C-alpha cells in the first residue's frame, strides 16, 4: 500500500544575485540560509563568478533576458513571500529588478559593490542606479563602504551611521540597516532606521577575517524572517543574532579566510537533544560512582553547552542540582536548558578563551578540596572574594582544568568531553575522600 503524502507549505523566498563557485557567498549562501531558516529558496542568477575564499578570479554577466526569464518563471509559479537582492553588477540589471519591484514583496536590497576579498562586484556607472531600487525597498542593508557610495557619508561612528540610515530612508526606502562591521568602533554597532525611529543593536566583535558571505547571509536571514511574518525589527534582530553566531563559529574551509557558517543555528538546534542526553548520562555516572565527597549543601551542578552555544539558553543543566539525601545522591529534577545560570555563565566565559570546552561541574570547595587540587596538580584559576565573573575571560588558560570561586566556596571542573568531565570529578572525589 502506498503511503499517504504529508506535504508542508513553507514560505517562498526569492534571491536575485550572483553565483559564488566557492559556496560561501552569493546565491549559494542565500539558499543555504533561506532553507536553514525554514523557508523554500528560489533564485534568479545575475552573474556567474569564478570565486573562492581567496578572491574573485572571473565574472560572467548573464544576458538581461535570461535574468528576466528566471524571475518570471519563479513569480509565475510560486507565491513569493519575500525577496532579497545581492550582486546585480550593472546598471541594466539594477533597472531590470526595479521594474519588477511592485511584484517583489518584502524586498531586502543588499547593495553589493565589493567582495570581502576587496574585488569589485559593481560597475562604477551602476552606482547611481541603486537609488531608484532603494526607493522601492522594504529594507536596504549597506555596509560602511556601500553607505559612503550611496549617500556620500563615510560613517566612522554611530552618529554618522544614523545619518546614513536617515538619508537612505529619505531616498524612499521603508527602512535602512547600516551594518557596523566596517565602522571602526569597539563593538559592532548596527543601526536600523525607520520612519518610526532608530534602533541600535550591539554585539562584541569576533577576532576573525572569516566573514566571506556575511552580507548575503544577513540579508537572506532577514528576508526569511519577513517571509515567516515577523515584523521588521524582529526580523533584523534575528538576522543579526544569526550572523554573529555564524561569524564566531565560521567555516574553516579553503586557503583563504573562510566563510560564515550559514547553517549554524540549524546545527545547534539539532544538537540540543543530544546535549541534554549527554548531561543526563554524566549525572547518572556521578550518582553511580558516588562522588559525595565533593558535594556540599548547595548540591552538584552539571552543565553541557551545545556546540555553538551563545547564551545560557544553549546550556543544559540539572534542574535543582544533584543533592545529598539519606539514601545517597539524587538529582532533584530532570535536565533542561537554562537551568543553571551561574555555572552556565562560567562555562560560557571559559568558552570565550577555549571554545572547545563543552561541559562543567560545580563541586564544593574547602581545605580538603584545596589539598586534593594541589595533589592532582591541575592547572587551576582562583577567583577571590571581590572578583568579577568577567575575570574568567582573559585569564582562563589553554590548559585550565578547574576554577576555584572563593565567593561561593565552590570548585568548577571543566572538560571538552563528557567522559573527561566524569572522570575528573570522580578523580577529585577520590582524592578528597
Secondary structure in CASP SS format (residue, H / E / C, confidence):
PFRMAT SS
TARGET T0000
AUTHOR 0000-0000-0000
METHOD secondary structure of the structure
MODEL  1
X C 1.00
X C 1.00
X C 1.00
X C 1.00
X C 1.00
X C 1.00
X C 1.00
X C 1.00
X C 1.00
X C 1.00
X C 1.00
X E 1.00
X E 1.00
X E 1.00
X E 1.00
X E 1.00
X E 1.00
X E 1.00
X E 1.00
X E 1.00
X C 1.00
X C 1.00
X C 1.00
X C 1.00
X C 1.00
X H 1.00
X H 1.00
X H 1.00
X H 1.00
X H 1.00
X H 1.00
X H 1.00
X H 1.00
X H 1.00
X H 1.00
X H 1.00
X C 1.00
X C 1.00
X C 1.00
X E 1.00
X E 1.00
X E 1.00
X E 1.00
X E 1.00
X E 1.00
X E 1.00
X E 1.00
X E 1.00
X E 1.00
X E 1.00
X E 1.00
X E 1.00
X C 1.00
X C 1.00
X E 1.00
X E 1.00
X E 1.00
X E 1.00
X E 1.00
X E 1.00
X E 1.00
X C 1.00
X C 1.00
X H 1.00
X H 1.00
X H 1.00
X H 1.00
X H 1.00
X H 1.00
X H 1.00
X H 1.00
X H 1.00
X H 1.00
X H 1.00
X H 1.00
X H 1.00
X H 1.00
X C 1.00
X C 1.00
X E 1.00
X E 1.00
X E 1.00
X E 1.00
X E 1.00
X E 1.00
X C 1.00
X C 1.00
X C 1.00
X C 1.00
X C 1.00
X H 1.00
X H 1.00
X H 1.00
X H 1.00
X H 1.00
X H 1.00
X H 1.00
X H 1.00
X H 1.00
X C 1.00
X H 1.00
X H 1.00
X H 1.00
X C 1.00
X C 1.00
X C 1.00
X E 1.00
X E 1.00
X E 1.00
X C 1.00
X C 1.00
X C 1.00
X C 1.00
X E 1.00
X C 1.00
X C 1.00
X C 1.00
X C 1.00
X C 1.00
X E 1.00
X C 1.00
X C 1.00
X C 1.00
X H 1.00
X H 1.00
X H 1.00
X H 1.00
X H 1.00
X H 1.00
X H 1.00
X H 1.00
X H 1.00
X H 1.00
X H 1.00
X C 1.00
X C 1.00
X C 1.00
X C 1.00
X E 1.00
X E 1.00
X C 1.00
X C 1.00
X C 1.00
X H 1.00
X H 1.00
X H 1.00
X H 1.00
X H 1.00
X H 1.00
X H 1.00
X H 1.00
X C 1.00
X C 1.00
X C 1.00
X C 1.00
X C 1.00
X C 1.00
X H 1.00
X H 1.00
X H 1.00
X H 1.00
X H 1.00
X H 1.00
X H 1.00
X H 1.00
X H 1.00
X H 1.00
X H 1.00
X H 1.00
X H 1.00
X C 1.00
X C 1.00
X C 1.00
X C 1.00
X E 1.00
X E 1.00
X E 1.00
X E 1.00
X C 1.00
X C 1.00
X C 1.00
X C 1.00
X C 1.00
X C 1.00
X C 1.00
X C 1.00
X C 1.00
X E 1.00
X E 1.00
X E 1.00
X E 1.00
X E 1.00
X E 1.00
X E 1.00
X C 1.00
X C 1.00
X E 1.00
X E 1.00
X E 1.00
X E 1.00
X E 1.00
X E 1.00
X E 1.00
X C 1.00
X C 1.00
X C 1.00
X C 1.00
X C 1.00
X C 1.00
X C 1.00
X C 1.00
X E 1.00
X C 1.00
X H 1.00
X H 1.00
X H 1.00
X H 1.00
X H 1.00
X H 1.00
X H 1.00
X H 1.00
X H 1.00
X H 1.00
X H 1.00
X H 1.00
X H 1.00
X H 1.00
X C 1.00
X C 1.00
X C 1.00
X C 1.00
X H 1.00
X H 1.00
X H 1.00
X H 1.00
X H 1.00
X H 1.00
X H 1.00
X H 1.00
X H 1.00
X H 1.00
X H 1.00
X H 1.00
X H 1.00
X H 1.00
X H 1.00
X H 1.00
X H 1.00
X C 1.00
X C 1.00
X E 1.00
X C 1.00
X C 1.00
X C 1.00
X C 1.00
X C 1.00
X C 1.00
X C 1.00
X E 1.00
X C 1.00
X C 1.00
X C 1.00
X C 1.00
X H 1.00
X H 1.00
X H 1.00
X H 1.00
X H 1.00
X H 1.00
X H 1.00
X H 1.00
X H 1.00
X H 1.00
X H 1.00
X H 1.00
X H 1.00
X H 1.00
X H 1.00
X H 1.00
X H 1.00
X H 1.00
X H 1.00
X H 1.00
X H 1.00
X H 1.00
X H 1.00
X H 1.00
X H 1.00
X C 1.00
X C 1.00
X C 1.00
X H 1.00
X H 1.00
X H 1.00
X C 1.00
X C 1.00
X C 1.00
X C 1.00
X C 1.00
X E 1.00
X E 1.00
X E 1.00
X E 1.00
X E 1.00
X E 1.00
X C 1.00
X C 1.00
X C 1.00
X C 1.00
X C 1.00
X C 1.00
X H 1.00
X H 1.00
X H 1.00
X E 1.00
X E 1.00
X E 1.00
X E 1.00
X C 1.00
X C 1.00
X C 1.00
X E 1.00
X E 1.00
X E 1.00
X E 1.00
X C 1.00
X C 1.00
X E 1.00
X E 1.00
X E 1.00
X E 1.00
X C 1.00
X C 1.00
X C 1.00
X E 1.00
X E 1.00
X E 1.00
X C 1.00
X C 1.00
X C 1.00
X H 1.00
X H 1.00
X H 1.00
X H 1.00
X H 1.00
X H 1.00
X H 1.00
X H 1.00
X H 1.00
X H 1.00
X H 1.00
X H 1.00
X H 1.00
X C 1.00
X C 1.00
X C 1.00
X C 1.00
X C 1.00
X E 1.00
X E 1.00
X E 1.00
X E 1.00
X E 1.00
X E 1.00
X C 1.00
X C 1.00
X H 1.00
X H 1.00
X H 1.00
X H 1.00
X H 1.00
X H 1.00
X H 1.00
X H 1.00
X H 1.00
X H 1.00
X C 1.00
X C 1.00
X C 1.00
X E 1.00
X E 1.00
X E 1.00
X E 1.00
X C 1.00
X C 1.00
X C 1.00
X C 1.00
X C 1.00
X H 1.00
X H 1.00
X H 1.00
X H 1.00
X C 1.00
X C 1.00
X C 1.00
X C 1.00
X C 1.00
X C 1.00
X C 1.00
X C 1.00
X C 1.00
X E 1.00
X E 1.00
X E 1.00
X E 1.00
X C 1.00
X C 1.00
X C 1.00
X C 1.00
X E 1.00
X E 1.00
X E 1.00
X E 1.00
X E 1.00
X E 1.00
X C 1.00
X C 1.00
X H 1.00
X H 1.00
X H 1.00
X H 1.00
X H 1.00
X H 1.00
X H 1.00
X H 1.00
X H 1.00
X H 1.00
X H 1.00
X H 1.00
X H 1.00
X H 1.00
X H 1.00
X C 1.00
END
